[in-house]
Amino acid sequence: MSNNPNRDKIKDIKFYIPEAFKFYSIKNENLTPILFVVTLIVLFAFEYIPFPETLSDYKGVFIFIRLIMANMCYLIYLSAYIKDLKGEKYTVKQMIFPGWKKVVNLFAVSIVNVVLFTASIIVYFLVPAVLIYLTVIFCPCYISDKNNNIIESFIASKNATIGYRMGLLSLIAKFLFPVSVLLLLTLMVAGSSTKVLIFPFVLAFAYSILMFMFQRIIALLYYSFELEIKEEDLF
């Protein structure tokens, strides 16, 4: 794959937004609902599992593990949508249980994703975290699509994004900023409810939708970068 900048690889945000909002639509109709329910259980229901007092010091670790579990679901969705774009067939079982090698590599990249993405959100667009994230953004794609190990995927993603990181940053900012504002307004409305469970449920629900949408954009970018195709060939 050539590293000479080809601006057609990163299209206008208007191209990605309509596709991102179709997060519910993949060829295997059963997969998205399953993954969505699992993420809600992990992010919302697990919050109300009684936590032993003796392990209270490790509650932050438990939250981190939950985020990784949710991220694994998002990466499974990402893998499925890449297969959709390539016209490949798959089953729910194949996507959820892709083999130990791929699971281990996806778990490892999930840890990296959660650390970098969380750092970027907590300190909005923290430069070092964002730049590293943009460098490895296609790592899970190479693991899923090419069956590369995590080191090979890091290298492939780094090489693929050379000359494009500022363009990727601009695109992601254009997507995340308005969506984050909408999410914040939604949470403010939910927070005004007198029912205790409303706010955490809305947070988990909205965050999951946001992440599924984001995986869809990453898949479209990866497909353009890896295959260097025209916009009209994507669908």
N, C-alpha and C positions, 0 to 999 in steps of 0.2 A: 504494500500500500504506500502510495506516495505521500511525502510529508510537505509537498509544495502546497501552500494555502489555496484552497478552492472554496470560495465563499458560498458556493451552491450547497455545500455540505450542511451548513447551518442556515436554515430558512427563517423567514420572518415569524415572529411569535404567533401571528394570525393563522399560520399553518398548523401549529402544534396545539393551540388551545381547543379547537373543536374536537380533535382526536383525543386529547386528554380527558375531556368531559364524557367520552365514550368508554370510560374505564370499566364499566360493567359488561362491555361487549368484547368477548373473545370467542373463538370458534367452539371451544368446549364450554358449553353453557353451565356446567356443574362446578367448574373450578373456581370461578370468582366468588360465588356465594359461600363456598366452603372456606376459602382463604379469608374472606371478609368476616365470617362468623368467628373463625379462630383468632383473628386479630382483636376482635371485640372482647372475646373471652380473656385473652392475654392482657390487654390494656385496661379493661374495665372490670370484669368479674374477679380477676385475680387480686384486684385492689382490696377486695372485701373478704379475702381469705384470712382468718385469724393468724397473726404473726406471733410466734413464740417470744415471750419477753426475753428469754436468754439469747435470742438471735437478733435483738433489736439493733445492735450495732452494725448488722449486716444488711439492713433493709435497703440501703442504697445499692448494694450488690444485687439484691433480688430485683430491684427496678431495672437495673442495667441488663440483667438476664432476660427480663420480660421484653425489653426493647429489642434485644437481639432476636428473640423468638418471633416477634412481630416482623422484624426486618427480613427474616428468613421467608416469611409468607410473601412479602413484597418481592423478594428475589425470585421466588417460584413463579409469581405472576409475570415478572419481567421475562423469565425464560420462556413461558408459554406464549407471550405476545411476540417475542422474537421468532418463535416457530410459526406463529400465524403469519407474520410478515414474509417469511420465507416459503410459506405454503406447505409446511411440514405437518404431518399428523401426529397426535400424541393422545395419551389417556391421562386421566387424573392420577392414576397410580404411578405412571412413568414420571410425572412432574413432581409428585410429593416424595417418591422414593427413587431418585435418579441414580442411586449407587453410592457407596460409602465414600469413594474418592471425591466425587462431586459435592456430596453433603459436607464433608470436612472442609473443602476449599471454600464453599459458600458460607459456612459458619465462620471461618476465619475472616473472610471479607466483610461479613456482617458486623463483626466486632469493629473493624476499621471504619466502616460506614457510620455506625452509631456514634463512635467517638468523634469523627470529623464533622458529621452532620449536626450533632448536638452542640459541639463547640461553635459551629457557624451560626446556629440559631440563638444560643444563649448570648453570645457577643456578636450581634448581628453583622454578618459578613466579616468575621475575624479573618484578616488577610491570610495568615499562614495556613489555617485550617482549610479555608476555601481553595487556595491554590493547590494544596495537596489533594483535596477532594476532586478538583477538576482534573488532576493528573491521573487519578485512579478511577475516574467515573465509569469507565467501560470495563473495569476489572471483572465484575460479576457477569457481564455479557460474554466475555471471552471464556470464562469458566463454564458457563451454560452452553454456549454455542460451539466452542472449539474444544471443550473438555480439557483446557489448559489447567495446570496447577496455579496456585496463587502467585508464585514468583513470575512465571511466564505471562500471566495475565496482567500483573503490574507493569511489566516491561512493555507488553503490547499496547496497553492503555496509554502509558507515558508516550510512546512513539506516535500513537494515533492522534494525540491531542496537541502535539508540537505545532505551534503557529495558530492554534484555535482556541486557546484557553481564555483569552479576553472575550472572544465571541461567545463561548459557552457561558462565561460569567454574566455577560449582558443578557443572554437569553434566559438563564435561570433566574436572574434578578427580576426580569420582566414578568416571569411566571410567579415567583414566590411572593413578591411584594404585594400585588393586589389580592392574591389568594390569602396571604397572611392577614391583611387588613380585614377581609371578609370573615376569616376565621375568628379574629379578635372581636369583631362586632357580634358574631354569633355567640361567642362565649360570654360576652357582656350581657346579652339577652338571657342566656341560659343561667348565668350567675344571679340574675334577679329573681329566679324562681325560688319559692319557699321549700321545694322538694329537694332534699339533700342529694339524691342520686342523679338529678338532671344534669348538673354541670359536668361531673366526670364522664357520664355517658356521652354527652354531646361532644366533649373533648376527644374521647376515644373514637367516636364515630367520624367526626370531621377530620381528625388527624389521619385516620386510615384511608379515607377518600382522597385526601391530599397526596398521600404517599403512593397510592395506586395510580393516580394521575401522573405523578412525577416519574414513576417507573415506565409509564407509557411513552413519555417524552424521551427518556433515556434510550428506550428501545428504538424509537424512530431515528434518533441521532446516530446510534450505533449502526443501524442498517444503512444509513446514508454514508457514514464514514467507512464502514467495512466494505460495502459493495459498490460505493461510488455511483449511485443510480440517480435517475431523474425523478423529480417530484411525482410526475404522473405514473411512474412505475410502482409506486409504493402500495397502491390499492387496486 
